[in-house]
Every structure is written in C-alpha cells, then in structure tokens.
C-alpha cells in the first residue's frame, strides 16, 4: 500500500463530486473527512490495514468520480495490486462502495496473531534474475513465502520480489544468499499475501459472506494470475484470496497488454515506477494538474470516449 496522509486534499477542495464522495465515506465509516485525510497509523498495528486503506480508497474513488463526471473519462478495464484490486473491483461495479468500506472497517479490527517472539512475522525484499521463477526460488526455504513479484527493476535483467514469513526464517534464508542480497524490513510486521495471514481471511469471512458480488461492468484484470475476471464469483474469489495469496505486477500488466490497452491511468497514491515497464503509455493521476494531463493524454492518443450519458462508472453507489 502506498498510503500518504493528506492524499486527495487538493481535489477535495476543488471538486464538489469529490466532496460528495468523501461525505458518503465518512457516513459509512464513522470517520470524519479530516481524520480520513490526516489520521496516522497507531504504533504496533502493522497487522491491520488501518486508516491508510480507507484514505487510499477514498482518493482513488474521488479521482475516478472527477474523471467520469467532469471529463467523461471512464475505464474499459481496471486492475489493482493487493488492496488496490479490491478498489478496482468496486470501480468496476462488482461490489457496492458502501460494502467495500464496511469491509475496510473490519480490517481495522483484525486481532494480532498470538505467536511467540521467535515466530514474529516480517517482510523482506530481494532482487533475483529476471528469468527465475520467483515461487521456485523460495520453494525450499521453510516458513518463507513469495508475497509479491514486482517485476523488472534496474537495467531490466532483474526482478524485485517481496517475501513474507517469520523473521527468523527470513534471516536464515538471507544467510544462504550473498551478503546484503536480502533486506528484512524493520517497518512491516505482517507477512501480507502469505499463508501466515490465514487468520485475516477467517476474521473477515462473515463480512465477505454477507457481501453481494455482481458481474463487473468492465473486466477486472487479476494480480494473482494473468486473467481477466468477468463474473461476480471470480471477484468473490479475489476478495477471499487477497490476504493469503501472492500478487504479481507482471500478471496484472500482462493481462492489460493482452487486452490491447491503449492508455493506463494510475489513480491516487502509487509506486508509479511499478507501471513504467508496461507496453502502453501510463499517466499518474493524483492532483488537479494530473487530471488535466490525463485529459490531454486521452486526446493525444486518440482514445475514443463513451457518450456523456454512459459515463457513469465513477458515480457514487
């Protein structure tokens, strides 16, 4: 997650559509708008998504509303990495916005895993040769799991992967590699997208069961396999698997490339460099200036916009 306190404030000050979006979110969550913008994560709560997920989702939805209502710019496909995949499915109309924020509030209540100090969770970063299969690279490392494949980095001959596991296991695995190759983070205490997050899935299961998942209005390109999700059941599976299954930027971008994507818009706070390897042009949209850049790119690349009456993808639900 690329949470940044204050994200979305400029758009909120300028556009009534964004103000309406945030008012709804405040109503659904019980968190007032200024808290959404500025609340910090509490120390020791790394196992929870906290307010950061709510802040980032609000920013993404607000930007989508501006693009749709002010400029009739709506997507023909959507995608997102990790938590972003849940927001993308909501943008596609598979999940009601209210239900998404109810779920995010439940994530704030996830209890910490009750384990000993020797079994504390952690996240590590590692570069491996581009041609290596990331899952196979850690297959024989006990209690070490692939969490994310972030794709090509540097000169393009390597890929960056994130690993999740018990801190002691990650450090033991790192000792088998060249010195300094594996960096175990001191900031993250939860092995997201690994089997160690099974307790999260179990905790949110009743909430997921109560949610309605409809067929998305546009394809949702998965970050778990190179596949376009087009049914409500596929989206339900995405939500169930999100805490425990590894995610992949190459799967996500590759799916968009397979679909013939002409232009990508990355909404809200994001590690924008992650998308620079795409074969299609990409524009980051987070500020009012970025909105203008997105509009300009749409016309520069000759993207055909839908009729105004059909431009409702970003309207609040």
C-alpha positions, 0 to 999 in steps of 0.5 A, a space after each residue: 500500500 502506498 498510503 500518504 496522509 493528506 492524499 486527495 486534499 487538493 481535489 477535495 477542495 476543488 471538486 464538489 463530486 469529490 466532496 460528495 464522495 468523501 461525505 458518503 465515506 465518512 457516513 459509512 465509516 464513522 470517520 470524519 473527512 479530516 481524520 480520513 485525510 490526516 489520521 496516522 497509523 497507531 504504533 504496533 498495528 502493522 497487522 491491520 490495514 488501518 486508516 491508510 486503506 480507507 484514505 487510499 480508497 477514498 482518493 482513488 474513488 474521488 479521482 475516478 468520480 472527477 474523471 467520469 463526471 467532469 471529463 467523461 473519462 471512464 475505464 474499459 478495464 481496471 486492475 489493482 495490486 493487493 488492496 488496490 484490486 479490491 478498489 478496482 473491483 468496486 470501480 468496476 461495479 462488482 461490489 457496492 462502495 458502501 460494502 467495500 468500506 464496511 469491509 475496510 472497517 473490519 480490517 481495522 479490527 483484525 486481532 494480532 496473531 498470538 505467536 511467540 517472539 521467535 515466530 514474529 512475522 516480517 517482510 523482506 525484499 530481494 532482487 533475483 534474475 529476471 528469468 527465475 521463477 520467483 515461487 521456485 526460488 523460495 520453494 525450499 526455504 521453510 516458513 518463507 513465502 513469495 508475497 509479491 513479484 514486482 517485476 523488472 527493476 534496474 537495467 531490466 535483467 532483474 526482478 524485485 520480489 517481496 517475501 513474507 514469513 517469520 523473521 527468523 526464517 527470513 534471516 536464515 534464508 538471507 544467510 544462504 544468499 550473498 551478503 546484503 542480497 536480502 533486506 528484512 524490513 524493520 517497518 512491516 510486521 505482517 507477512 501480507 499475501 502469505 499463508 501466515 495471514 490465514 487468520 485475516 481471511 477467517 476474521 473477515 469471512 462473515 463480512 465477505 459472506 454477507 457481501 453481494 458480488 455482481 458481474 463487473 461492468 468492465 473486466 477486472 484484470 487479476 494480480 494473482 494470475 494473468 486473467 481477466 475476471 468477468 463474473 461476480 464469483 471470480 471477484 468473490 474469489 479475489 476478495 477471499 484470496 487477497 490476504 493469503 495469496 501472492 500478487 504479481 505486477 507482471 500478471 496484472 500488466 500482462 493481462 492489460 497488454 493482452 487486452 490491447 490497452 491503449 492508455 493506463 491511468 494510475 489513480 491516487 497514491 502509487 509506486 508509479 515506477 511499478 507501471 513504467 515497464 508496461 507496453 502502453 503509455 501510463 499517466 499518474 493521476 493524483 492532483 488537479 494538474 494530473 487530471 488535466 494531463 490525463 485529459 490531454 493524454 486521452 486526446 493525444 492518443 486518440 482514445 475514443 470516449 463513451 457518450 456523456 450519458 454512459 459515463 457513469 462508472 465513477 458515480 457514487 453507489 
